[in-house]
Amino acid sequence: MDELELLIDLHITNHRQGPGNDETTMKAFELTGLSPENSIKIADIGCGTGAQTITLAKNTKAAITAIDIYPVFLNKLNRTAHKLKLNNINTRAGSMDQLSFDQETFDLIWSEGAIYNMGFEAGINYWKQFLKKGGYIAVSEISWLSNERPEELTAHWQKEYPQIDTVSGNIRKLESNGYSPVAHFIISKDCWMENYYKPLENGFEAFLQKYNHSLEAQDIVEEEKKDIAIFNKYHNFYGYGFYIAKKL
Ligand SMILES: C[S@@+](CC[C@H](N)C(=O)[O-])C[C@H]1O[C@@H](n2cnc3c(N)ncnc32)[C@H](O)[C@@H]1O
């Protein structure tokens, strides 16, 4: 098994593959001002196993197309949707930077904790063509919460994601890419710890046992532990900003 397959296997057993929770998803939806009663079209890009897709599908009458590059995540989402008798979700395997939708298809483009895979600015710019005029984007992105930060943290994010920007920097990117910012907020620490890192940590031992404590499996767990330690130490300096904006 290669590193990617191991990573997928560690994360697929969890409800979420990134920080978030149901309240956060619905808060962002409400901030768009769109009615949950209307049969709007939503694209959920980088949906993973679909924690937020399921929340949107349960609480709105939208038709949702959930997109991820890894079909195994989509298979799990399809099984969950089937179990919950939700028939407003369609899944599509593909890369977020090579989407094959018609122009101006969607009323809302959603993406939680995934746009970093192509970069915030590249993502908002590329996805805009698939939004109807006056449509909305709701996207969460790792963000600096201050202009001042410890060197150790700067070095960490320089290595992990050098494109990380401040909240105001991300808002400026929305403005200069044809959007009008509508709202933004920072997701809570609980979204990270209770809903993402703790379930992940709880799975470390079983994961290591499954792979007989192989060096590759140990490396993956050590990397995750480092990320968690950084978050515990420095969560006042960075977090996920949820950005809601309207296509002009
Ligand atoms: C941090 S996870 C977030 C998943 C989910 N939105 C959540 O919050 O639980 C990032 C997701 O992006 C997906 N992804 C990575 N590269 C991608 C790409 N090029 N195109 C589409 N999805 C991609 C991963 O498979 C993963 O499901």
The ligand as a Tripos MOL2 file, in Angstrom:
@<TRIPOS>MOLECULE
LIG
   27    29     1     0     0
SMALL
NO_CHARGES

@<TRIPOS>ATOM
      1 C1         -9.5050   17.9440    4.1050 C.3       1 LIG1
      2 S1        -10.5510   16.9600    3.1010 S.3       1 LIG1
      3 C2        -12.1410   17.7080    3.3790 C.3       1 LIG1
      4 C3        -13.2840   16.7830    3.0420 C.3       1 LIG1
      5 C4        -14.6620   17.2720    3.4390 C.3       1 LIG1
      6 N1        -15.0340   18.4640    2.7290 N.3       1 LIG1
      7 C5        -14.7490   17.5060    4.9360 C.2       1 LIG1
      8 O1        -14.6610   18.6750    5.3580 O.co2     1 LIG1
      9 O2        -14.8990   16.5220    5.6580 O.co2     1 LIG1
     10 C6        -10.1170   17.4670    1.4570 C.3       1 LIG1
     11 C7        -10.8400   16.6940    0.3680 C.3       1 LIG1
     12 O3        -10.4120   17.1530   -0.9080 O.3       1 LIG1
     13 C8        -10.3070   16.0260   -1.7710 C.3       1 LIG1
     14 N2         -9.4020   16.3560   -2.8930 N.ar      1 LIG1
     15 C9         -8.0420   16.4400   -2.8740 C.ar      1 LIG1
     16 N3         -7.5920   16.8200   -4.0870 N.ar      1 LIG1
     17 C10        -8.6800   16.9660   -4.8700 C.ar      1 LIG1
     18 C11        -8.8760   17.3430   -6.2360 C.ar      1 LIG1
     19 N4         -7.8400   17.6600   -7.0140 N.pl3     1 LIG1
     20 N5        -10.1210   17.3810   -6.7170 N.ar      1 LIG1
     21 C12       -11.1950   17.0570   -5.9410 C.ar      1 LIG1
     22 N6        -11.0750   16.6940   -4.6460 N.ar      1 LIG1
     23 C13        -9.8430   16.6580   -4.1240 C.ar      1 LIG1
     24 C14        -9.8000   14.9280   -0.8720 C.3       1 LIG1
     25 O4        -10.0510   13.6570   -1.4100 O.3       1 LIG1
     26 C15       -10.5790   15.1930    0.3990 C.3       1 LIG1
     27 O5        -11.7860   14.5180    0.4130 O.3       1 LIG1
@<TRIPOS>BOND
     1     1     2 1
     2     2     3 1
     3     2    10 1
     4     3     4 1
     5     4     5 1
     6     5     6 1
     7     5     7 1
     8     7     8 2
     9     7     9 1
    10    10    11 1
    11    11    12 1
    12    11    26 1
    13    12    13 1
    14    13    14 1
    15    13    24 1
    16    14    15 ar
    17    14    23 ar
    18    15    16 ar
    19    16    17 ar
    20    17    18 ar
    21    17    23 ar
    22    18    19 1
    23    18    20 ar
    24    20    21 ar
    25    21    22 ar
    26    22    23 ar
    27    24    25 1
    28    24    26 1
    29    26    27 1
@<TRIPOS>SUBSTRUCTURE
     1 LIG1         1 GROUP 0 **** ****
